[in-house]
Amino acid sequence: MQPIPSDLAAAEARWRAAPGDLDALVWYGRRLGYAARFEEAIAVFGEGLRSHPDDPELLRHRGHRYLSLRRFEEARADLERAAGALEGLPDRIEPDGAPNEFGIPRGTLHTNVWYHLGLDCHCLRLDERAAQAFAQCLAAATNDDFRAAAAYWRALALFHLGRSDDARALAALFAGRELELMESFDYAELLRLWAGTSTRALEALAETGSTLSSATLSYGVAMWHRLEGRDAAARAQLETLLAGPPSNAFGRIAAEVELARMLEPR
């Protein structure tokens, strides 16, 4: 495997030196995405798809960036195609563009495809499909970081399906055991909150200085209020989150959809 380019300029130079190198193209697109240049990233992945139309990695990354732009239907089309292309394909580790403090990637091609498909369906309110995608992600997960993340989002889908007891039971399944985590600490705390075994997520929300962590925890706490029947508190939490700086964190995107869902006439 070639070295991962450490920044956008290096990724672009590597791709321009070898435009037929699929890995170089993927990393150029990924680095554009990390720089929030989403339209350019989509165009780069689209260029790769012209010669590799069924490549699940390209489809997964383009779908992710459509999701960042709230273009949910386009994201779903790519991610459903990516999921279909996984059948019979061996899984493999996906290197991280922003490694965790241990420098150990936790995601794989399969888990990332199912995870992002689940997130997109969550935003499209396709709750049954979201629950199925996160179940697939759970089944494919090879570590507790992805298990905790997938379990959390599946619990949200179950809540939206009117299966609150199942959502709590799933949270309790993970809250009741020791997890070996390197990065999904917020999701683990939210599962404990949903299971009723800890309120540490509320304290962590007050303490966090990270935009990503704040969005994750704030949305999760709002959904906990909804689970407990406190829609007014949930709405206030969502409004507080959305009053902050714009963000492409999944918690922020999902909060936009959730607040709109709550405000619709019944």
N, C-alpha and C positions, 0 to 999 in steps of 0.2 A: 504494500500500500504506500502511495506517495504521501509525503508530509502534508498535513492540513495547512492551507494558507492562513496566516495569523491575522490578516486584515483584508479590507476590501481591495486595496491597491494590489496586494500580492495575489489575491484570487483572480482579479481581472488580468494581471500580467500572465499568470499561468494559463488561463483560458485562451488569451490571444495568441500565446505561443503554441498552443495545441488545441485549436477549436473543435477538433474531432474527438477529444478526450472527454468522455461523458462525466467522469468524476470531477474534472476541472470545471465543466459547465455547471454541475450541481453546486459546487462550492462557490462559484461566482454568484449564482442565484441566491444561495443561502446568505452570503455576506451582504448582498443588496437588501435582502429582507431584514437582516439585523440592523441595517442602517435606515430602516423604515422607508426604503425606496421600493415599495411594494409593486407598483405598476411595472417598474423595470425588472424586478425579480420575476414577475409573471411572464413578461416577454421573453426572458432568458430561458425559463423552463419550457415555454411554448416552442422556442426554437429547438430545444432538445427533443420535444415530443414529435416534431415533424419527422425526425429520422428514427425515433424510438417511441412510437405512438402508444404502446402498452406498457411502458416502463413504470412500475409501481412507485419507484422512488421519485421520479419526476412528477408523477401525478399527485403523490402525497404532499410534496413541497409546494406545488402550484396551488393545490387545494388549501393548504395552510395559509397561503398569502391571499387567496380570495377570501378566506375567513377573516383575516386581519382587516380587509377592506369592507367587511360586512356584506359581501356578495355571496350570500349563503347558498343560493341555488347552483351557482357556478362551482362553488366549493364542493357541494354534494356530488355533482356530476363527476368531478375528478376523483373524489375520494371513494365513491362507489366503484368506479372503474379500477382504482388501485386495489380495493378489497377483492374484486373479482380476479385480478391478476395475481393475487397471493396464492391461490389454490395450487398446491403441489410445489410451491417455491420454498426452498429452505430459508429459514429465518437467519438474520445476521445482525450484529451490533451496528447501530448507527452512531458514528462519532459525534461528539457534541461540539457545537461552535463556541459555546460558553461553558466550559467544563465545571463540574462541581468541585468543591475543595479537595476531594479525594482524587480528582482526575480520572474517575472511572465512569464511562458512559453507562447509563441505565436503560436507555431506550433501544429498541430493535426496530427493524423495518416493519414487522408485523404489528407490534404493539403501537407504534406511532401511526400507522394507517388506521387501525381500529379506534384509537384514542381520538384522532382528529375527526374521523367520521362521526363518532359519538358526540363530540362537541358541536359539530355543525348541525346535526339533527336536533340537538338540544336547543340550538338557537332558532331552528325552523319549527320548533314545537312538534316535531315528529317523535313523540316520547317513546313509543314502542320500539321504533328503530334505534333510537338513542340507547335505550336499555339493552337491546340486543348487541349493539356495537361495543358497549362497555363490558358486557358479558364475554364477548370474544376477546377483548383486550385483557380481561382478567385471566382467561384461559391461556392466552399466549404469554402472559407476563412471566419473567424469569427472576424477578426480585420484588421486594416489598415496596420499593418506591413506586413502581408502576401499579402494583396491586392496590396500594392505598389510594392513588389518584383515580384509578378506574372504579374502585368501590365507591368512592365519594360521589363521582358523577353518576354512577348507576343508581345510587341512593336518591339523588335528585330526580332522575328520570322516573323512578318508582313512585316518588311523591307526586309528581305531575300526573301519573297514571291513577292516582287515588289509592295507592298501596302504601300508605304511611307506615303500617306495622312492618311490612317487608323492608322498607327503607331503614327503619330503626334496627331491625334484626340484622341486616347486612352491616350496618355501622357497628353494632355490638360484636359481630364476628371478628372484626379487625381491632376494635377497641379493647377486646378482652385478651389480647396476646401481645407479646413483646415483638416489635417490628424492627428489622434491621434496615435502617434508613440512612441515606446519604443526602437526600434533597427534598423529599416529600413530607417535611415536618408539618407544614400548615395543613395539608390534607389529613394527616394522622390526627392532629388536634381537632379538626372539624368532625371527623368520624367519632371521636370520643365525646364531643359536644352533642352530636346527634344521638349517640347511644345513652347519654345521660350519666356518663362516668367521670366527666371532667369539664370544667369551665375555663381551662387554660387558654382556649382559643380567644375568649373575650379579653383576657389580659394581654395576649400576644398582639391582638389588634390594636390595643391602646399603645403598645410599646414599639411596634414596627416602624422603621423608617424607609422600608423598601416599597416602591410603587407596586411591584408585582405581588409581594406578600400582602400588602394592604388590600389590593383588589381581591385576591383569593379569599382572605379572611373575611373581608367586609361582605362579599357576596354570600359566602357560606354562612355567616351569622344571620344575614337577612333571611336566607332560606330556612335556617333553624327556627327563626321566629314564625315563619309561615307553617312549618311542620307542627309547631306548638299552638297554632291558631291565633297568633298575634300579628295579623296582617297590617295593622297600623304601625307597629314597631318595625315590621319588615319594610314597609314603604318608606318610612323615615330613614332606615339604614341605606336603602337603595338610593334615595335622593341625596344623602350625604356623600355616598361614593361617587355619584354622577356629577356632583357639584365640584369635585376636585379636578385636577388637570387631566386632559384627555390621555387615554392609554389604550394600547392594543393588547393588554393582558386579557386572558380568557374570562377572568372574573368580571372585568369591566364590560366586555362585550355581552356576556350573559346577563349582567345587571340591566343593561339597556333593554334587552328583550323582555326580561322579567317585569320591569316596571311597566312597560307598554302592555304586557299581558294582564297585569293587575288593574290597569286603568281602563281597560275595555269594558263597555257596558255589558252587563250580564243578562 
